[in-house]
Amino acid sequence: MCGKRWVGLTLAAATVVAVSGCHTAFGPEPLDRDWRVYEGVRVSFFVRPGSFAEQNVARLSEVLEDQFTSTVATLRLAYAGHLHAYAYNSGAEAHFTSDAAGRAYPETESFRFVAVPPMGDNLFQLMSHEANHVVVIDGLGRAGTYFMTEGLASALLSETFHRSGRHFLFPWTRSHRAQLPRMATLIDDGGWGRTAQDTAYKSSASFLAWLIDTYGSDRLRQIYPLNSDQMLDRIASIYGRPLDALEAEWLVFCENFAG
Ligand SMILES: [Zn+2]
């Protein structure tokens, strides 16, 4: 494994990469040294030696490189940085409460996530969502709402290597129509906090994916930084129709989405 060259990747260190000054180089928590790094064009991929992530690092890196390119293109970002992805073996190892978790550190262009089997959509979705947090925040600054921060990170999922983006979100919206919170609730940070997180994330992502596809990223960028108090009025002026009308359009679209 160590001597093998991957397409588009090089193994930068034969055994262990010493990450020094980690408290400043990566997020708020100290980072141990037991990592191998695989260098890509836009992403340096850190894995535990011999781990599931290392066994699949070529495909995982390929997915991230594509996600980076897709997000920058979709939002027309000037961001041209370099990401540092850390794949952990378990939630416990990363100090998360579950294996289905990740965290982004835009200040250091870094994110961490848990990489456990199986290889496939769920893992790609988790990893790409965290990568999007870094690219979007480093490209546009902080969003003004949870709705935008979390919704956009999943709305931007590229489907080159999986079907966890629009092909999941729009049918999910159709099949959960009865439980969907109103968008007026989700754009309010208080309302967001009172909504089941899984539902809030998916509803927001579905709506924002449709909004970008239908009305373009320029208008999306204008509402991106707005806080909850500003959002309703500004959406009406920027889109030329109230949020309720956009929401109704989105629901009709999801009802008819053939995928
Ligand atoms: Zn997130």
py3Dmol code that shows the C-alpha trace and the ligand (Angstrom):
import py3Dmol

protein = """\
ATOM      1  CA  MET A   1       0.000   0.000   0.000  1.00  0.00           C
ATOM      2  CA  CYS A   2       2.669   2.448   1.032  1.00  0.00           C
ATOM      3  CA  GLY A   3       4.604   2.378  -2.195  1.00  0.00           C
ATOM      4  CA  LYS A   4       1.600   2.424  -4.442  1.00  0.00           C
ATOM      5  CA  ARG A   5       0.861   5.484  -6.544  1.00  0.00           C
ATOM      6  CA  TRP A   6      -2.750   6.424  -6.920  1.00  0.00           C
ATOM      7  CA  VAL A   7      -4.031   8.296  -9.891  1.00  0.00           C
ATOM      8  CA  GLY A   8      -4.003  11.938  -8.880  1.00  0.00           C
ATOM      9  CA  LEU A   9      -2.589  11.149  -5.470  1.00  0.00           C
ATOM     10  CA  THR A  10       0.810  10.753  -3.946  1.00  0.00           C
ATOM     11  CA  LEU A  11       1.632   9.221  -0.623  1.00  0.00           C
ATOM     12  CA  ALA A  12       3.482  12.037   1.001  1.00  0.00           C
ATOM     13  CA  ALA A  13       4.998  10.101   3.882  1.00  0.00           C
ATOM     14  CA  ALA A  14       5.850   6.449   4.078  1.00  0.00           C
ATOM     15  CA  THR A  15       4.625   5.836   7.586  1.00  0.00           C
ATOM     16  CA  VAL A  16       3.638   8.553   9.961  1.00  0.00           C
ATOM     17  CA  VAL A  17       3.114  12.227   9.346  1.00  0.00           C
ATOM     18  CA  ALA A  18       4.164  14.481  12.155  1.00  0.00           C
ATOM     19  CA  VAL A  19       1.662  17.284  12.494  1.00  0.00           C
ATOM     20  CA  SER A  20       3.278  19.934  14.588  1.00  0.00           C
ATOM     21  CA  GLY A  21       1.690  23.049  15.964  1.00  0.00           C
ATOM     22  CA  CYS A  22      -1.616  21.252  15.579  1.00  0.00           C
ATOM     23  CA  HIS A  23      -3.514  23.452  17.970  1.00  0.00           C
ATOM     24  CA  THR A  24      -3.096  26.324  15.573  1.00  0.00           C
ATOM     25  CA  ALA A  25      -3.055  24.340  12.343  1.00  0.00           C
ATOM     26  CA  PHE A  26      -6.276  22.480  12.935  1.00  0.00           C
ATOM     27  CA  GLY A  27      -9.355  23.569  14.811  1.00  0.00           C
ATOM     28  CA  PRO A  28      -9.587  24.049  18.542  1.00  0.00           C
ATOM     29  CA  GLU A  29      -8.462  20.566  19.598  1.00  0.00           C
ATOM     30  CA  PRO A  30      -4.958  19.104  19.631  1.00  0.00           C
ATOM     31  CA  LEU A  31      -4.266  16.597  16.895  1.00  0.00           C
ATOM     32  CA  ASP A  32      -2.263  13.437  17.452  1.00  0.00           C
ATOM     33  CA  ARG A  33       0.473  12.359  15.077  1.00  0.00           C
ATOM     34  CA  ASP A  34      -0.716   8.987  13.861  1.00  0.00           C
ATOM     35  CA  TRP A  35      -1.748   9.942  10.332  1.00  0.00           C
ATOM     36  CA  ARG A  36      -0.750   9.290   6.761  1.00  0.00           C
ATOM     37  CA  VAL A  37      -1.418  12.006   4.252  1.00  0.00           C
ATOM     38  CA  TYR A  38      -2.375  11.605   0.607  1.00  0.00           C
ATOM     39  CA  GLU A  39      -1.978  14.782  -1.386  1.00  0.00           C
ATOM     40  CA  GLY A  40      -4.547  15.733  -3.999  1.00  0.00           C
ATOM     41  CA  VAL A  41      -4.928  18.830  -6.128  1.00  0.00           C
ATOM     42  CA  ARG A  42      -7.424  20.513  -3.795  1.00  0.00           C
ATOM     43  CA  VAL A  43      -7.465  18.206  -0.781  1.00  0.00           C
ATOM     44  CA  SER A  44      -4.833  16.720   1.518  1.00  0.00           C
ATOM     45  CA  PHE A  45      -6.407  13.556   2.861  1.00  0.00           C
ATOM     46  CA  PHE A  46      -5.297  12.360   6.309  1.00  0.00           C
ATOM     47  CA  VAL A  47      -6.017   8.750   7.249  1.00  0.00           C
ATOM     48  CA  ARG A  48      -5.106   6.376  10.048  1.00  0.00           C
ATOM     49  CA  PRO A  49      -2.521   3.833   8.856  1.00  0.00           C
ATOM     50  CA  GLY A  50      -4.250   0.648   7.683  1.00  0.00           C
ATOM     51  CA  SER A  51      -7.732   2.062   8.209  1.00  0.00           C
ATOM     52  CA  PHE A  52     -10.874   1.602   6.166  1.00  0.00           C
ATOM     53  CA  ALA A  53     -10.387   5.174   4.980  1.00  0.00           C
ATOM     54  CA  GLU A  54      -6.858   4.424   3.792  1.00  0.00           C
ATOM     55  CA  GLN A  55      -8.047   1.336   1.931  1.00  0.00           C
ATOM     56  CA  ASN A  56     -10.513   3.567   0.084  1.00  0.00           C
ATOM     57  CA  VAL A  57      -8.554   6.802  -0.015  1.00  0.00           C
ATOM     58  CA  ALA A  58      -8.382   6.921  -3.815  1.00  0.00           C
ATOM     59  CA  ARG A  59     -12.155   6.966  -4.207  1.00  0.00           C
ATOM     60  CA  LEU A  60     -12.745   9.208  -1.167  1.00  0.00           C
ATOM     61  CA  SER A  61     -10.244  11.728  -2.504  1.00  0.00           C
ATOM     62  CA  GLU A  62     -11.820  11.559  -5.940  1.00  0.00           C
ATOM     63  CA  VAL A  63     -15.213  12.381  -4.452  1.00  0.00           C
ATOM     64  CA  LEU A  64     -13.811  15.329  -2.496  1.00  0.00           C
ATOM     65  CA  GLU A  65     -11.885  16.760  -5.426  1.00  0.00           C
ATOM     66  CA  ASP A  66     -15.066  16.680  -7.485  1.00  0.00           C
ATOM     67  CA  GLN A  67     -17.093  18.219  -4.660  1.00  0.00           C
ATOM     68  CA  PHE A  68     -14.634  21.071  -4.284  1.00  0.00           C
ATOM     69  CA  THR A  69     -14.786  21.848  -8.008  1.00  0.00           C
ATOM     70  CA  SER A  70     -18.569  21.558  -8.112  1.00  0.00           C
ATOM     71  CA  THR A  71     -19.195  23.846  -5.130  1.00  0.00           C
ATOM     72  CA  VAL A  72     -16.819  26.533  -6.381  1.00  0.00           C
ATOM     73  CA  ALA A  73     -18.444  26.405  -9.832  1.00  0.00           C
ATOM     74  CA  THR A  74     -22.034  26.385  -8.577  1.00  0.00           C
ATOM     75  CA  LEU A  75     -21.581  29.418  -6.315  1.00  0.00           C
ATOM     76  CA  ARG A  76     -19.012  31.057  -8.632  1.00  0.00           C
ATOM     77  CA  LEU A  77     -16.584  31.389  -5.757  1.00  0.00           C
ATOM     78  CA  ALA A  78     -13.181  32.988  -6.037  1.00  0.00           C
ATOM     79  CA  TYR A  79     -11.949  30.623  -3.329  1.00  0.00           C
ATOM     80  CA  ALA A  80      -8.883  28.689  -4.464  1.00  0.00           C
ATOM     81  CA  GLY A  81      -7.661  27.231  -1.196  1.00  0.00           C
ATOM     82  CA  HIS A  82      -6.638  23.746  -0.169  1.00  0.00           C
ATOM     83  CA  LEU A  83      -8.619  21.488   2.167  1.00  0.00           C
ATOM     84  CA  HIS A  84      -7.335  19.166   4.871  1.00  0.00           C
ATOM     85  CA  ALA A  85      -9.638  16.180   5.405  1.00  0.00           C
ATOM     86  CA  TYR A  86      -9.185  13.981   8.495  1.00  0.00           C
ATOM     87  CA  ALA A  87     -10.885  10.578   8.431  1.00  0.00           C
ATOM     88  CA  TYR A  88     -11.385   9.019  11.876  1.00  0.00           C
ATOM     89  CA  ASN A  89     -12.100   5.371  12.637  1.00  0.00           C
ATOM     90  CA  SER A  90     -14.972   6.033  15.042  1.00  0.00           C
ATOM     91  CA  GLY A  91     -17.044   8.771  16.562  1.00  0.00           C
ATOM     92  CA  ALA A  92     -15.405   8.133  19.926  1.00  0.00           C
ATOM     93  CA  GLU A  93     -11.952   8.620  18.436  1.00  0.00           C
ATOM     94  CA  ALA A  94     -12.975  12.028  17.064  1.00  0.00           C
ATOM     95  CA  HIS A  95     -14.831  12.984  20.273  1.00  0.00           C
ATOM     96  CA  PHE A  96     -18.185  12.849  18.476  1.00  0.00           C
ATOM     97  CA  THR A  97     -21.323  11.320  19.940  1.00  0.00           C
ATOM     98  CA  SER A  98     -21.883   8.996  16.971  1.00  0.00           C
ATOM     99  CA  ASP A  99     -20.173   7.520  13.927  1.00  0.00           C
ATOM    100  CA  ALA A 100     -22.420   9.530  11.610  1.00  0.00           C
ATOM    101  CA  ALA A 101     -20.712  12.803  12.392  1.00  0.00           C
ATOM    102  CA  GLY A 102     -18.250  15.383  11.183  1.00  0.00           C
ATOM    103  CA  ARG A 103     -17.085  18.883  11.968  1.00  0.00           C
ATOM    104  CA  ALA A 104     -15.668  21.682   9.883  1.00  0.00           C
ATOM    105  CA  TYR A 105     -12.991  24.231  10.796  1.00  0.00           C
ATOM    106  CA  PRO A 106     -13.095  26.868   8.060  1.00  0.00           C
ATOM    107  CA  GLU A 107     -10.448  28.997   9.797  1.00  0.00           C
ATOM    108  CA  THR A 108      -7.883  26.309   9.066  1.00  0.00           C
ATOM    109  CA  GLU A 109      -9.450  24.936   5.854  1.00  0.00           C
ATOM    110  CA  SER A 110      -9.924  21.655   7.691  1.00  0.00           C
ATOM    111  CA  PHE A 111     -12.645  19.190   8.544  1.00  0.00           C
ATOM    112  CA  ARG A 112     -12.922  15.858  10.245  1.00  0.00           C
ATOM    113  CA  PHE A 113     -15.389  13.059   9.792  1.00  0.00           C
ATOM    114  CA  VAL A 114     -15.863   9.420  10.717  1.00  0.00           C
ATOM    115  CA  ALA A 115     -15.179   6.907   7.950  1.00  0.00           C
ATOM    116  CA  VAL A 116     -16.762   3.537   8.674  1.00  0.00           C
ATOM    117  CA  PRO A 117     -18.107   0.922   6.223  1.00  0.00           C
ATOM    118  CA  PRO A 118     -19.924   0.645   3.996  1.00  0.00           C
ATOM    119  CA  MET A 119     -18.363   2.667   1.212  1.00  0.00           C
ATOM    120  CA  GLY A 120     -21.195   4.503  -0.428  1.00  0.00           C
ATOM    121  CA  ASP A 121     -23.674   7.308  -0.397  1.00  0.00           C
ATOM    122  CA  ASN A 122     -23.922   7.924   3.339  1.00  0.00           C
ATOM    123  CA  LEU A 123     -20.184   8.262   3.777  1.00  0.00           C
ATOM    124  CA  PHE A 124     -19.789  10.408   0.664  1.00  0.00           C
ATOM    125  CA  GLN A 125     -22.653  12.629   1.814  1.00  0.00           C
ATOM    126  CA  LEU A 126     -21.207  13.123   5.293  1.00  0.00           C
ATOM    127  CA  MET A 127     -17.711  13.869   4.031  1.00  0.00           C
ATOM    128  CA  SER A 128     -18.886  16.192   1.270  1.00  0.00           C
ATOM    129  CA  HIS A 129     -21.223  18.117   3.594  1.00  0.00           C
ATOM    130  CA  GLU A 130     -18.292  18.959   5.887  1.00  0.00           C
ATOM    131  CA  ALA A 131     -16.075  19.871   2.948  1.00  0.00           C
ATOM    132  CA  ASN A 132     -18.794  22.202   1.694  1.00  0.00           C
ATOM    133  CA  HIS A 133     -18.883  24.017   5.023  1.00  0.00           C
ATOM    134  CA  VAL A 134     -15.222  24.903   4.605  1.00  0.00           C
ATOM    135  CA  VAL A 135     -15.430  25.886   0.930  1.00  0.00           C
ATOM    136  CA  VAL A 136     -18.619  27.925   1.338  1.00  0.00           C
ATOM    137  CA  ILE A 137     -17.577  29.773   4.495  1.00  0.00           C
ATOM    138  CA  ASP A 138     -14.073  30.450   3.183  1.00  0.00           C
ATOM    139  CA  GLY A 139     -15.626  31.619  -0.079  1.00  0.00           C
ATOM    140  CA  LEU A 140     -18.556  33.681   1.177  1.00  0.00           C
ATOM    141  CA  GLY A 141     -17.986  34.274   4.871  1.00  0.00           C
ATOM    142  CA  ARG A 142     -20.358  33.081   7.577  1.00  0.00           C
ATOM    143  CA  ALA A 143     -24.036  32.662   6.740  1.00  0.00           C
ATOM    144  CA  GLY A 144     -26.594  34.536   8.801  1.00  0.00           C
ATOM    145  CA  THR A 145     -28.795  31.562   9.721  1.00  0.00           C
ATOM    146  CA  TYR A 146     -28.591  27.872  10.603  1.00  0.00           C
ATOM    147  CA  PHE A 147     -30.985  27.363   7.696  1.00  0.00           C
ATOM    148  CA  MET A 148     -28.409  28.658   5.241  1.00  0.00           C
ATOM    149  CA  THR A 149     -25.315  27.205   6.942  1.00  0.00           C
ATOM    150  CA  GLU A 150     -26.602  23.648   7.161  1.00  0.00           C
ATOM    151  CA  GLY A 151     -29.017  23.610   4.260  1.00  0.00           C
ATOM    152  CA  LEU A 152     -26.500  24.875   1.741  1.00  0.00           C
ATOM    153  CA  ALA A 153     -23.790  22.380   2.756  1.00  0.00           C
ATOM    154  CA  SER A 154     -26.094  19.548   1.629  1.00  0.00           C
ATOM    155  CA  ALA A 155     -27.861  21.432  -1.172  1.00  0.00           C
ATOM    156  CA  LEU A 156     -24.498  21.688  -2.963  1.00  0.00           C
ATOM    157  CA  LEU A 157     -23.747  17.961  -2.944  1.00  0.00           C
ATOM    158  CA  SER A 158     -22.350  16.915  -6.295  1.00  0.00           C
ATOM    159  CA  GLU A 159     -23.864  13.718  -7.635  1.00  0.00           C
ATOM    160  CA  THR A 160     -20.953  12.707  -9.851  1.00  0.00           C
ATOM    161  CA  PHE A 161     -20.140   9.760  -7.560  1.00  0.00           C
ATOM    162  CA  HIS A 162     -23.357   9.248  -5.589  1.00  0.00           C
ATOM    163  CA  ARG A 163     -27.065  10.013  -5.572  1.00  0.00           C
ATOM    164  CA  SER A 164     -27.343  11.641  -2.135  1.00  0.00           C
ATOM    165  CA  GLY A 165     -28.001  15.130  -3.441  1.00  0.00           C
ATOM    166  CA  ARG A 166     -31.023  16.131  -5.458  1.00  0.00           C
ATOM    167  CA  HIS A 167     -31.951  12.530  -6.266  1.00  0.00           C
ATOM    168  CA  PHE A 168     -32.373  11.923  -2.574  1.00  0.00           C
ATOM    169  CA  LEU A 169     -33.629  15.313  -1.398  1.00  0.00           C
ATOM    170  CA  PHE A 170     -36.479  15.932  -3.847  1.00  0.00           C
ATOM    171  CA  PRO A 171     -38.115  12.483  -3.488  1.00  0.00           C
ATOM    172  CA  TRP A 172     -37.597  12.732   0.282  1.00  0.00           C
ATOM    173  CA  THR A 173     -39.482  16.038   0.256  1.00  0.00           C
ATOM    174  CA  ARG A 174     -42.360  14.452  -1.642  1.00  0.00           C
ATOM    175  CA  SER A 175     -42.597  11.471   0.707  1.00  0.00           C
ATOM    176  CA  HIS A 176     -42.399  13.630   3.865  1.00  0.00           C
ATOM    177  CA  ARG A 177     -44.810  16.321   2.731  1.00  0.00           C
ATOM    178  CA  ALA A 178     -47.032  15.942   5.790  1.00  0.00           C
ATOM    179  CA  GLN A 179     -44.168  16.462   8.256  1.00  0.00           C
ATOM    180  CA  LEU A 180     -42.348  19.301   6.529  1.00  0.00           C
ATOM    181  CA  PRO A 181     -41.804  22.438   8.592  1.00  0.00           C
ATOM    182  CA  ARG A 182     -42.614  25.735   6.917  1.00  0.00           C
ATOM    183  CA  MET A 183     -39.654  27.583   5.429  1.00  0.00           C
ATOM    184  CA  ALA A 184     -40.703  30.628   7.453  1.00  0.00           C
ATOM    185  CA  THR A 185     -40.022  28.513  10.554  1.00  0.00           C
ATOM    186  CA  LEU A 186     -36.642  27.266   9.330  1.00  0.00           C
ATOM    187  CA  ILE A 187     -35.228  30.669   8.338  1.00  0.00           C
ATOM    188  CA  ASP A 188     -35.801  31.731  11.926  1.00  0.00           C
ATOM    189  CA  ASP A 189     -32.975  30.425  14.118  1.00  0.00           C
ATOM    190  CA  GLY A 190     -35.409  29.950  16.973  1.00  0.00           C
ATOM    191  CA  GLY A 191     -37.745  27.924  14.797  1.00  0.00           C
ATOM    192  CA  TRP A 192     -34.818  25.940  13.442  1.00  0.00           C
ATOM    193  CA  GLY A 193     -33.852  24.992  16.987  1.00  0.00           C
ATOM    194  CA  ARG A 194     -37.358  23.720  17.704  1.00  0.00           C
ATOM    195  CA  THR A 195     -37.449  21.524  14.593  1.00  0.00           C
ATOM    196  CA  ALA A 196     -36.194  17.934  14.543  1.00  0.00           C
ATOM    197  CA  GLN A 197     -32.649  18.279  13.208  1.00  0.00           C
ATOM    198  CA  ASP A 198     -32.885  15.592  10.561  1.00  0.00           C
ATOM    199  CA  THR A 199     -36.025  17.187   9.144  1.00  0.00           C
ATOM    200  CA  ALA A 200     -34.591  20.706   9.355  1.00  0.00           C
ATOM    201  CA  TYR A 201     -31.394  19.730   7.520  1.00  0.00           C
ATOM    202  CA  LYS A 202     -33.097  17.839   4.710  1.00  0.00           C
ATOM    203  CA  SER A 203     -35.934  20.338   4.200  1.00  0.00           C
ATOM    204  CA  SER A 204     -33.527  23.257   4.013  1.00  0.00           C
ATOM    205  CA  ALA A 205     -31.175  21.418   1.669  1.00  0.00           C
ATOM    206  CA  SER A 206     -34.001  20.424  -0.652  1.00  0.00           C
ATOM    207  CA  PHE A 207     -35.411  23.934  -0.795  1.00  0.00           C
ATOM    208  CA  LEU A 208     -32.023  25.570  -1.372  1.00  0.00           C
ATOM    209  CA  ALA A 209     -31.027  23.050  -4.059  1.00  0.00           C
ATOM    210  CA  TRP A 210     -34.231  23.848  -5.902  1.00  0.00           C
ATOM    211  CA  LEU A 211     -33.767  27.582  -5.337  1.00  0.00           C
ATOM    212  CA  ILE A 212     -30.260  27.518  -6.868  1.00  0.00           C
ATOM    213  CA  ASP A 213     -31.374  25.375  -9.806  1.00  0.00           C
ATOM    214  CA  THR A 214     -34.385  27.564 -10.536  1.00  0.00           C
ATOM    215  CA  TYR A 215     -33.211  31.093  -9.759  1.00  0.00           C
ATOM    216  CA  GLY A 216     -29.424  30.825  -9.912  1.00  0.00           C
ATOM    217  CA  SER A 217     -26.606  31.366  -7.466  1.00  0.00           C
ATOM    218  CA  ASP A 218     -26.352  35.166  -7.756  1.00  0.00           C
ATOM    219  CA  ARG A 219     -29.574  35.709  -5.847  1.00  0.00           C
ATOM    220  CA  LEU A 220     -28.676  32.950  -3.413  1.00  0.00           C
ATOM    221  CA  ARG A 221     -25.446  34.763  -2.626  1.00  0.00           C
ATOM    222  CA  GLN A 222     -27.435  37.899  -1.828  1.00  0.00           C
ATOM    223  CA  ILE A 223     -29.562  36.177   0.810  1.00  0.00           C
ATOM    224  CA  TYR A 224     -26.706  34.021   2.144  1.00  0.00           C
ATOM    225  CA  PRO A 225     -25.440  36.434   4.819  1.00  0.00           C
ATOM    226  CA  LEU A 226     -28.842  37.667   6.010  1.00  0.00           C
ATOM    227  CA  ASN A 227     -29.937  36.987   9.559  1.00  0.00           C
ATOM    228  CA  SER A 228     -33.353  35.662  10.528  1.00  0.00           C
ATOM    229  CA  ASP A 229     -34.873  39.128  10.943  1.00  0.00           C
ATOM    230  CA  GLN A 230     -33.779  40.259   7.476  1.00  0.00           C
ATOM    231  CA  MET A 231     -34.485  37.124   5.498  1.00  0.00           C
ATOM    232  CA  LEU A 232     -38.218  37.344   4.865  1.00  0.00           C
ATOM    233  CA  ASP A 233     -38.306  40.884   3.460  1.00  0.00           C
ATOM    234  CA  ARG A 234     -35.119  40.523   1.438  1.00  0.00           C
ATOM    235  CA  ILE A 235     -36.220  37.252  -0.158  1.00  0.00           C
ATOM    236  CA  ALA A 236     -39.384  38.978  -1.355  1.00  0.00           C
ATOM    237  CA  SER A 237     -37.430  41.847  -2.905  1.00  0.00           C
ATOM    238  CA  ILE A 238     -34.595  39.755  -4.377  1.00  0.00           C
ATOM    239  CA  TYR A 239     -36.803  37.004  -5.816  1.00  0.00           C
ATOM    240  CA  GLY A 240     -39.773  39.202  -6.649  1.00  0.00           C
ATOM    241  CA  ARG A 241     -42.169  37.000  -4.701  1.00  0.00           C
ATOM    242  CA  PRO A 242     -42.661  36.094  -1.053  1.00  0.00           C
ATOM    243  CA  LEU A 243     -41.100  33.056   0.606  1.00  0.00           C
ATOM    244  CA  ASP A 244     -44.504  31.352   0.782  1.00  0.00           C
ATOM    245  CA  ALA A 245     -44.840  31.536  -3.009  1.00  0.00           C
ATOM    246  CA  LEU A 246     -41.343  30.136  -3.536  1.00  0.00           C
ATOM    247  CA  GLU A 247     -42.112  27.376  -1.072  1.00  0.00           C
ATOM    248  CA  ALA A 248     -45.260  26.449  -2.991  1.00  0.00           C
ATOM    249  CA  GLU A 249     -43.288  26.349  -6.271  1.00  0.00           C
ATOM    250  CA  TRP A 250     -40.695  24.070  -4.663  1.00  0.00           C
ATOM    251  CA  LEU A 251     -43.318  21.660  -3.363  1.00  0.00           C
ATOM    252  CA  VAL A 252     -44.962  21.384  -6.768  1.00  0.00           C
ATOM    253  CA  PHE A 253     -41.560  20.748  -8.304  1.00  0.00           C
ATOM    254  CA  CYS A 254     -40.813  17.956  -5.807  1.00  0.00           C
ATOM    255  CA  GLU A 255     -44.227  16.371  -6.421  1.00  0.00           C
ATOM    256  CA  ASN A 256     -43.370  16.133 -10.119  1.00  0.00           C
ATOM    257  CA  PHE A 257     -39.660  15.327  -9.826  1.00  0.00           C
ATOM    258  CA  ALA A 258     -39.023  12.241 -11.910  1.00  0.00           C
ATOM    259  CA  GLY A 259     -35.315  11.897 -11.125  1.00  0.00           C
TER     260      GLY A 259
END
"""
ligand_1 = """\
1
ZN
Zn -23.155 20.803 8.805
"""
view = py3Dmol.view(width=600, height=400)
view.addModel(protein, "pdb")
view.setStyle({"model": 0}, {"cartoon": {"style": "trace"}})
view.addModel(ligand_1, "xyz")
view.setStyle({"model": 1}, {"stick": {}})
view.zoomTo()
view.show()
